């Protein structure tokens, strides 16, 4: 699942298998209010490596655990991280980067960076409810700024999706969210030690609650734990945030668990077997994650 132009969509990948259309990718835009219904088929396979806008299939078509958040085998995952901005193995990336401040819920705030060309889509992919840019500049200047602000403000570089998901149905008003982001932005701007090559950005708070449809979400009650062969997911889509799809009956589907599966429409006279799910824990206490 990804976000582009403010819309959630599911990406599909097809390998070339003999005559007919070759390998390629396409995206299906998701619309709130539509009914989704699909069944897992076969085994969950490694997605290979995506680099420079192209995907290279896994050479062994390795199977992947049904519960893993990353649909890559260990070998492909290592290759992916060998040339990665996130893993600091691609420090020569010439693109301009932006540093941002993202708010996910009370006490759940992080600092991060993204390529400028991606705009707010990176924030949407992470499920950020309220956010603001902090600055822009070369990669290493953005990275140093990120580390400076994380340490000085006491915020992490990542927050578990389970914590983000748990607080979505109980958010404070938009004014309160914006005020917390603005206050942290001001604290960040007052710090000494910003790299000279990073251009600071004024506080312009943006909010994704309407885009995610958070005001209308039911309290998350059940969560997908992993697809199985023949397992089905069905329901009325009422919202989406980050990689999560929210359904009208309280089911939440972390689409990272769908990656690597062949998904097909249900067939036959008998209803398919529901994919395994678990009851979701109540919202955690509003406390900030430590650095890790």
MOBEL-V111298 format. One record per pair of residues at least 12 apart in sequence whose ideal C-beta (glycine too) atoms are under 8 Angstrom apart, sorted by the first residue. I is the first residue (numbers start at 0). J is the second residue. Records with the same first field share a line. If there is no record, write none. Layout:
I=J + J
This chain:
0=239 + 242 + 244 + 254 + 255 + 257
1=26 + 120 + 124
2=120 + 123 + 124
3=26 + 120
4=120
5=119 + 123 + 210
6=28 + 29
7=28 + 29 + 123 + 239 + 244
8=26 + 27 + 28 + 29
9=26 + 27 + 29 + 254
10=24 + 25 + 26
11=24 + 25 + 26 + 27
12=24 + 46 + 54
14=56
22=56
24=54
29=236 + 239 + 244
30=236
31=212 + 236 + 237 + 238 + 239
32=235 + 236 + 237
33=235 + 236
34=233 + 234 + 235 + 236
35=232 + 233 + 234 + 236 + 244 + 246
36=231 + 232 + 233 + 264 + 265
37=231 + 232 + 233 + 262 + 263 + 264 + 265
38=229 + 230 + 231 + 262 + 263 + 264 + 265 + 271
39=226 + 227 + 228 + 229 + 230 + 231 + 260 + 261 + 262 + 274
40=228 + 229 + 260 + 261 + 262 + 263
41=228 + 260 + 261
42=62 + 228
43=62 + 63 + 64 + 65 + 70 + 226 + 259 + 260
44=57 + 60 + 61 + 62 + 63 + 70 + 259
45=57 + 59 + 60 + 61 + 62 + 63 + 70 + 71 + 72 + 75 + 259
46=70 + 71 + 75 + 258 + 259
47=71 + 75
48=71 + 75 + 78 + 79
49=79
50=79 + 82
57=71 + 72 + 74 + 75
59=72 + 74
61=74 + 75
63=259
64=225
65=225 + 226 + 227 + 256
66=224 + 225 + 256
68=253 + 255 + 256
69=255
70=255 + 258 + 259
84=114 + 138
87=142
90=138 + 139
92=114 + 138
94=114 + 115 + 116 + 138
95=114 + 115 + 116 + 135 + 136 + 137
96=112 + 113 + 114 + 115 + 135 + 136 + 137 + 138 + 141 + 142
97=112 + 113 + 114 + 115 + 132 + 133 + 134 + 135 + 141 + 200
98=110 + 111 + 112 + 132 + 133 + 134 + 135 + 141 + 144 + 145 + 148 + 197
99=111 + 112 + 113 + 121 + 122 + 127 + 130 + 131 + 132 + 133
100=130 + 131 + 132 + 133 + 148 + 180 + 183 + 184 + 187
101=122 + 125 + 127 + 129 + 130
102=127 + 128 + 129 + 130 + 176 + 179 + 180
103=125 + 126 + 127 + 128 + 158 + 162 + 163 + 166
104=128 + 162 + 163 + 166 + 167 + 170 + 285
105=166 + 170 + 171 + 285
106=285 + 286 + 287
107=158 + 162 + 163 + 166 + 285 + 287 + 288
108=152 + 154 + 179 + 180 + 183 + 287
109=154 + 155 + 156 + 157 + 158
110=133 + 145 + 148 + 149 + 152 + 154 + 156 + 187
111=125 + 145 + 156
112=138 + 141 + 142 + 144 + 145
115=135
119=205
122=205 + 207
123=207 + 210 + 241
124=241 + 242
125=241
126=160 + 163 + 164 + 167 + 211 + 240 + 241 + 242 + 243
127=207
128=167 + 170 + 176 + 206 + 207 + 208 + 211 + 213 + 240
129=173 + 176 + 177 + 179 + 180 + 204 + 205 + 206 + 207 + 208
130=180 + 204 + 205 + 207
131=180 + 181 + 184 + 200 + 202 + 203 + 204 + 205
132=200 + 203
133=148 + 184 + 187 + 188 + 199 + 200
134=193 + 197 + 198 + 199 + 200
135=197 + 198 + 200
136=194 + 196 + 197 + 198
137=196 + 197
140=194 + 196 + 197
141=197
143=194 + 197
144=193 + 194 + 197
147=190 + 192 + 193
148=187 + 190
149=290
150=290
151=186 + 187 + 190
152=183 + 186 + 187
153=287
154=183 + 287
155=287 + 288 + 289 + 290 + 291
156=290
157=288 + 291
158=288
159=288
160=241 + 242 + 243 + 253
161=280
162=283 + 288
163=240 + 241
164=219 + 222 + 240 + 243 + 251 + 279
165=219 + 279 + 280 + 281 + 282 + 283
166=282 + 283 + 285
167=211 + 213 + 216 + 219 + 240 + 245
168=213 + 216 + 217 + 218 + 219 + 282
169=218 + 282
170=208 + 213
173=206 + 208
176=206 + 208
177=204 + 206
180=202 + 204
181=202 + 204
184=202 + 204
185=202
188=202
207=240
211=238 + 239 + 240
212=237 + 238 + 239 + 245
213=238 + 240
215=237 + 238
216=237 + 238 + 245
217=237 + 245 + 247 + 248 + 249
218=249
219=245 + 249 + 251 + 279
220=248 + 249 + 250 + 278 + 279
221=248 + 249 + 250 + 251 + 276 + 277 + 278 + 279
222=250 + 251 + 252 + 253 + 276 + 277 + 278 + 279
223=250 + 251 + 252 + 253 + 256 + 274 + 275 + 276
224=256 + 275 + 276 + 277
225=256 + 274 + 275
226=256 + 257 + 260 + 274
227=272 + 274 + 275
229=271 + 272
230=271 + 272 + 273 + 274 + 275
231=265 + 270 + 271 + 272 + 273 + 274
232=250 + 252 + 273 + 274
233=265 + 271 + 273
234=246 + 247 + 248 + 250
235=247 + 248
242=254 + 255
250=276
251=279
